[in-house]
């Protein structure tokens, strides 16, 4: 698209422009945003981007809808997310603008705004800048997320879940999740690990937990009896299988004597993330004992019998291999502090690849 054409379209995107011309212009830009090259062209015109953002607050519903679709397409590309974050239309960050949209219970297209936020925060380069802007809004956004009836126009705001997961890559957000008072934010998020109505909410909640476990400093809190984390992690991995009395007694109370019709989590990625989370929680001797004492091995044994996806089987075996060993066989108090030589990393990766290929 020629620059002259983009400059010409700007006049049709202004608030006072005729509605029909505004809609035609947005449709044209949506077509352009469907390709990577088209997105690059749009990113080269800051005024067009600001006009599109302004259109998200238009009086006409269809204009808002098309403008947000455009922004979803643009932020689906990392470069688009990075450039959009730099903009300050009307001297305000685009994130502040979008947060205001989400916190308004009467907004019709809040789900699309959540998708834009999820896209922008997904880019590693953006995370800390996003936290700088969003940190003051986190409690409000979490309260809106957990109130599934907050939006009165039928929006479920489920894409806030991957946004929280993305942001939890920042140490500041991980601290907030486990230390904010008077209510620990993580406690509000935990029930969504098993939220049957939305795979996106479940995946975001589990992803946030997994990111927390990359910091060993949080493991003691995560495995404290009051939090009951293992109930939320093991529940999705369990079916309606039978356990002997000795094994059943070790399981968390809420997971004992589940009904025969109990179904496991069907999403492969979520099962794998849970297993990766359990693997991280095996870092120290004291935490491995907690996992053993809560019947984690028995749950994974039954999961392995059922599992057909090779990558999940491998993730399951990685945890089981640690739990079935005696501590003298594990050979380290804290596995997170072991430096693995580069040549051994390559060797292990090749072994994993051979396992998956076979």
Secondary structure per residue as TSV (DSSP state, phi and psi in degrees):
chain	resnum	aa	ss	phi	psi
A	1	X	-	360.0	133.3
A	2	X	-	-70.6	149.0
A	3	X	H	-61.2	-35.0
A	4	X	H	-61.5	-37.0
A	5	X	H	-65.4	-43.2
A	6	X	H	-62.4	-42.8
A	7	X	H	-62.9	-35.6
A	8	X	H	-68.0	-37.6
A	9	X	H	-67.4	-25.8
A	10	X	H	-54.8	-41.5
A	11	X	T	-64.7	-24.1
A	12	X	T	-87.4	-4.2
A	13	X	S	-104.4	-0.9
A	14	X	S	-73.5	153.9
A	15	X	T	-53.5	-34.8
A	16	X	T	-87.1	-1.7
A	17	X	S	-67.8	155.6
A	18	X	-	-61.3	139.9
A	19	X	H	-60.8	-44.0
A	20	X	H	-63.3	-39.8
A	21	X	H	-69.7	-34.9
A	22	X	H	-64.7	-43.8
A	23	X	H	-67.1	-41.2
A	24	X	H	-62.9	-41.1
A	25	X	H	-64.1	-43.2
A	26	X	H	-65.1	-40.2
A	27	X	H	-60.9	-41.1
A	28	X	H	-63.0	-43.5
A	29	X	H	-68.7	-34.2
A	30	X	H	-60.6	-41.6
A	31	X	H	-61.8	-41.2
A	32	X	H	-63.8	-39.1
A	33	X	T	-73.9	-2.3
A	34	X	T	-77.5	-8.5
A	35	X	S	-126.1	157.4
A	36	X	H	-64.1	-40.7
A	37	X	H	-64.1	-39.0
A	38	X	H	-64.3	-39.7
A	39	X	H	-63.0	-40.3
A	40	X	H	-61.8	-37.8
A	41	X	H	-63.3	-44.5
A	42	X	H	-64.3	-37.9
A	43	X	H	-67.1	-19.0
A	44	X	T	-81.5	-0.1
A	45	X	-	-128.9	93.7
A	46	X	H	-61.2	-35.8
A	47	X	H	-65.0	-39.1
A	48	X	H	-61.8	-44.1
A	49	X	H	-60.5	-42.7
A	50	X	H	-65.9	-38.0
A	51	X	H	-61.1	-41.0
A	52	X	H	-63.5	-43.9
A	53	X	H	-61.9	-41.5
A	54	X	H	-60.4	-35.1
A	55	X	H	-66.6	-19.0
A	56	X	T	-71.5	-8.2
A	57	X	T	-118.1	25.4
A	58	X	-	-71.1	163.4
A	59	X	S	-78.8	-19.7
A	60	X	S	-97.4	124.0
A	61	X	H	-58.5	-41.9
A	62	X	H	-68.7	-29.5
A	63	X	H	-65.8	-45.0
A	64	X	H	-60.0	-46.3
A	65	X	H	-58.8	-46.3
A	66	X	H	-69.8	-37.5
A	67	X	H	-64.1	-41.1
A	68	X	H	-69.1	-36.7
A	69	X	H	-60.7	-41.1
A	70	X	H	-58.6	-45.6
A	71	X	H	-67.7	-34.1
A	72	X	H	-62.8	-44.9
A	73	X	H	-62.3	-42.1
A	74	X	H	-67.2	-45.3
A	75	X	H	-78.5	-7.9
A	76	X	T	-66.2	-19.1
A	77	X	S	-99.7	135.1
A	78	X	H	-54.8	-44.0
A	79	X	H	-61.8	-37.7
A	80	X	H	-64.8	-41.4
A	81	X	H	-64.1	-40.6
A	82	X	H	-65.9	-44.7
A	83	X	H	-70.1	-37.8
A	84	X	H	-64.9	-35.5
A	85	X	H	-66.0	-24.9
A	86	X	H	-76.7	-20.5
A	87	X	-	-72.8	149.2
A	88	X	-	-136.1	70.9
A	89	X	G	-63.7	133.0
A	90	X	G	56.0	31.9
A	91	X	G	63.0	25.9
A	92	X	S	-128.1	145.5
A	93	X	-	-65.4	144.0
A	94	X	H	-61.3	-30.5
A	95	X	H	-66.5	-42.1
A	96	X	H	-62.0	-39.6
A	97	X	H	-61.2	-46.0
A	98	X	H	-71.6	-34.6
A	99	X	H	-62.0	-43.3
A	100	X	H	-58.2	-37.1
A	101	X	H	-63.9	-45.8
A	102	X	H	-66.5	-37.8
A	103	X	T	-78.2	-2.7
A	104	X	-	-93.2	110.9
A	105	X	T	-68.0	-10.3
A	106	X	T	-99.7	5.5
A	107	X	-	-79.9	132.0
A	108	X	T	-79.1	-31.6
A	109	X	T	-113.6	36.2
A	110	X	H	-64.6	-28.5
A	111	X	H	-63.4	-40.4
A	112	X	H	-64.8	-37.7
A	113	X	H	-64.4	-40.0
A	114	X	H	-61.9	-36.6
A	115	X	H	-66.5	-38.7
A	116	X	H	-63.2	-44.3
A	117	X	H	-62.4	-40.6
A	118	X	H	-62.0	-42.5
A	119	X	H	-64.0	-45.7
A	120	X	H	-65.4	-42.4
A	121	X	H	-76.0	-14.3
A	122	X	H	-69.1	-28.0
A	123	X	S	-76.1	121.4
A	124	X	G	-54.2	-40.9
A	125	X	G	-62.6	-23.9
A	126	X	G	-88.7	-17.7
A	127	X	H	-56.3	-53.1
A	128	X	H	-66.3	-36.4
A	129	X	H	-66.6	-38.8
A	130	X	H	-62.3	-40.8
A	131	X	H	-64.9	-39.3
A	132	X	H	-53.6	-41.0
A	133	X	H	-85.3	-40.4
A	134	X	H	-89.6	-14.9
A	135	X	G	-55.0	-41.5
A	136	X	G	-68.4	-15.2
A	137	X	G	-100.8	-5.5
A	138	X	H	-60.0	-42.9
A	139	X	H	-63.0	-42.6
A	140	X	H	-65.1	-42.4
A	141	X	H	-65.4	-39.0
A	142	X	H	-67.2	-40.5
A	143	X	H	-62.7	-37.8
A	144	X	H	-67.5	-40.5
A	145	X	H	-63.6	-45.1
A	146	X	H	-76.0	-19.4
A	147	X	-	-89.3	89.2
A	148	X	T	-67.4	-7.4
A	149	X	T	-108.3	14.4
A	150	X	-	-61.4	-51.6
A	151	X	-	-76.1	126.7
A	152	X	T	-90.0	2.9
A	153	X	T	-110.8	17.5
A	154	X	S	89.3	7.1
A	155	X	-	-84.7	136.9
A	156	X	-	-100.1	-9.0
A	157	X	-	58.0	27.7
A	158	X	T	-68.6	-23.3
A	159	X	T	-75.6	1.1
A	160	X	H	-68.8	-25.0
A	161	X	H	-62.5	-53.2
A	162	X	H	-65.4	-26.2
A	163	X	H	-63.1	-46.0
A	164	X	H	-61.7	-40.0
A	165	X	H	-62.3	-44.4
A	166	X	H	-60.5	-45.8
A	167	X	H	-68.2	-26.0
A	168	X	T	-71.8	0.1
A	169	X	T	-73.3	-13.8
A	170	X	S	-90.4	135.5
A	171	X	H	-60.1	-32.9
A	172	X	H	-64.6	-38.5
A	173	X	H	-74.6	-36.5
A	174	X	H	-62.8	-41.0
A	175	X	H	-60.8	-44.6
A	176	X	H	-59.7	-41.2
A	177	X	H	-61.3	-34.6
A	178	X	H	-109.6	-9.1
A	179	X	H	-123.5	-12.6
A	180	X	-	-61.4	133.2
A	181	X	S	-119.8	156.4
A	182	X	S	-83.0	-9.5
A	183	X	S	-116.0	125.0
A	184	X	-	-71.6	115.6
A	185	X	H	-54.8	-36.4
A	186	X	H	-58.6	-34.8
A	187	X	H	-62.4	-34.1
A	188	X	H	-71.4	-30.1
A	189	X	H	-83.0	-28.6
A	190	X	H	-54.1	-45.4
A	191	X	G	-57.5	-21.9
A	192	X	G	-78.6	-4.6
A	193	X	G	-64.0	-23.1
A	194	X	G	-124.4	27.5
A	195	X	-	-78.2	103.5
A	196	X	T	-66.8	-25.6
A	197	X	T	-76.7	-14.3
A	198	X	-	-149.3	116.6
A	199	X	H	-67.9	-28.9
A	200	X	H	-68.9	-42.2
A	201	X	H	-64.9	-43.6
A	202	X	H	-62.1	-46.7
A	203	X	H	-63.0	-40.1
A	204	X	H	-66.0	-40.4
A	205	X	H	-65.7	-45.5
A	206	X	H	-66.0	-39.4
A	207	X	H	-61.8	-38.3
A	208	X	H	-64.9	-43.9
A	209	X	H	-60.9	-44.3
A	210	X	H	-59.8	-42.7
A	211	X	H	-63.2	-35.8
A	212	X	H	-62.1	-38.0
A	213	X	H	-73.8	-10.0
A	214	X	T	-68.5	-18.2
A	215	X	S	-102.1	109.6
A	216	X	G	-61.3	-25.9
A	217	X	G	-60.3	-21.2
A	218	X	G	-93.5	-8.1
A	219	X	H	-62.3	-39.8
A	220	X	H	-61.4	-43.1
A	221	X	H	-66.0	-44.9
A	222	X	H	-62.3	-33.6
A	223	X	T	-98.9	13.0
A	224	X	S	-69.4	144.6
A	225	X	T	-57.1	-32.9
A	226	X	T	-65.2	-30.6
A	227	X	T	-80.7	-32.0
A	228	X	-	58.2	39.5
A	229	X	H	-60.0	-39.1
A	230	X	H	-64.3	-25.8
A	231	X	H	-61.7	-41.9
A	232	X	H	-75.6	-28.4
A	233	X	H	-83.3	-40.3
A	234	X	H	-80.9	-32.5
A	235	X	H	-50.6	-49.9
A	236	X	T	-65.1	-19.3
A	237	X	T	-89.2	-5.4
A	238	X	-	-102.3	144.5
A	239	X	-	-107.3	-152.8
A	240	X	S	-100.6	30.1
A	241	X	-	-70.5	161.2
A	242	X	-	-92.6	145.5
A	243	X	-	-123.8	149.1
A	244	X	-	-67.8	164.3
A	245	X	H	-58.3	-40.4
A	246	X	H	-63.8	-40.9
A	247	X	H	-70.8	-41.4
A	248	X	H	-60.8	-38.1
A	249	X	H	-64.7	-23.7
A	250	X	H	-81.6	-24.0
A	251	X	S	-67.2	151.8
A	252	X	-	-53.4	142.7
A	253	X	G	-49.7	-44.9
A	254	X	G	-66.9	-14.2
A	255	X	G	-105.7	3.9
A	256	X	T	-83.8	138.7
A	257	X	T	56.9	52.3
A	258	X	-	-70.3	152.1
A	259	X	-	-65.0	154.1
A	260	X	T	-59.1	-31.4
A	261	X	T	-82.8	3.4
A	262	X	-	-57.7	130.1
A	263	X	-	-106.3	143.0
A	264	X	-	-75.5	161.7
A	265	X	-	-56.6	127.4
A	266	X	-	-86.7	-18.3
A	267	X	-	-82.4	124.3
A	268	X	H	-61.8	-45.2
A	269	X	H	-63.6	-37.9
A	270	X	H	-68.5	-43.1
A	271	X	H	-58.8	-42.3
A	272	X	H	-66.3	-41.3
A	273	X	H	-62.9	-38.3
A	274	X	H	-63.5	-43.9
A	275	X	H	-65.2	-37.5
A	276	X	H	-65.5	-35.0
A	277	X	H	-65.7	-45.3
A	278	X	H	-62.2	-37.6
A	279	X	H	-60.5	-45.8
A	280	X	H	-62.3	-34.8
A	281	X	T	-72.8	-6.4
A	282	X	T	-86.2	11.8
A	283	X	S	-59.8	-47.4
A	284	X	B	-113.2	155.0
A	285	X	H	-52.6	-48.7
A	286	X	H	-62.6	-33.0
A	287	X	H	-79.3	-34.2
A	288	X	H	-62.2	-37.8
A	289	X	H	-65.5	-36.2
A	290	X	H	-64.4	-42.9
A	291	X	H	-64.2	-43.1
A	292	X	H	-63.4	-40.5
A	293	X	H	-70.8	-14.4
A	294	X	T	-106.7	18.4
A	295	X	T	71.2	22.9
A	296	X	H	-60.2	-40.2
A	297	X	H	-59.2	-42.4
A	298	X	H	-63.9	-39.7
A	299	X	H	-64.8	-43.6
A	300	X	H	-70.1	-31.5
A	301	X	H	-59.6	-46.7
A	302	X	H	-71.0	-36.1
A	303	X	H	-61.8	-42.2
A	304	X	H	-64.1	-33.3
A	305	X	H	-65.3	-32.7
A	306	X	H	-90.7	-31.8
A	307	X	-	-67.8	135.1
A	308	X	-	-111.7	-17.5
A	309	X	-	-81.8	119.2
A	310	X	H	-57.4	-41.2
A	311	X	H	-65.4	-33.6
A	312	X	H	-74.8	-38.9
A	313	X	H	-57.9	-43.8
A	314	X	H	-64.0	-43.8
A	315	X	H	-62.7	-37.0
A	316	X	H	-66.0	-45.6
A	317	X	H	-64.7	-33.2
A	318	X	H	-61.4	-37.8
A	319	X	H	-75.4	-45.5
A	320	X	H	-59.5	-41.1
A	321	X	H	-57.9	-33.9
A	322	X	H	-75.8	-45.4
A	323	X	H	-70.2	-30.0
A	324	X	T	-83.4	-12.5
A	325	X	S	-79.8	148.0
A	326	X	-	-72.9	156.4
A	327	X	H	-62.2	-32.1
A	328	X	H	-69.5	-24.1
A	329	X	H	-79.5	-34.9
A	330	X	H	-59.4	-43.7
A	331	X	-	80.9	10.9
A	332	X	-	-157.3	137.0
A	333	X	S	-68.4	-41.9
A	334	X	B	-128.7	103.9
A	335	X	G	-67.7	-24.1
A	336	X	G	-70.0	-15.8
A	337	X	G	-99.0	3.5
A	338	X	-	-81.1	125.6
A	339	X	-	-89.5	117.0
A	340	X	-	-93.8	123.8
A	341	X	-	-58.2	149.4
A	342	X	H	-57.5	-40.7
A	343	X	H	-66.0	-30.9
A	344	X	H	-74.6	-34.9
A	345	X	H	-59.9	-46.2
A	346	X	H	-60.1	-41.1
A	347	X	H	-63.4	-45.1
A	348	X	H	-65.2	-38.3
A	349	X	H	-65.4	-37.7
A	350	X	H	-66.9	-38.4
A	351	X	H	-63.5	-42.1
A	352	X	H	-63.6	-42.0
A	353	X	H	-62.8	-41.9
A	354	X	H	-64.4	-39.6
A	355	X	H	-59.8	-46.9
A	356	X	H	-67.7	-36.0
A	357	X	H	-67.8	-29.8
A	358	X	-	-89.1	360.0
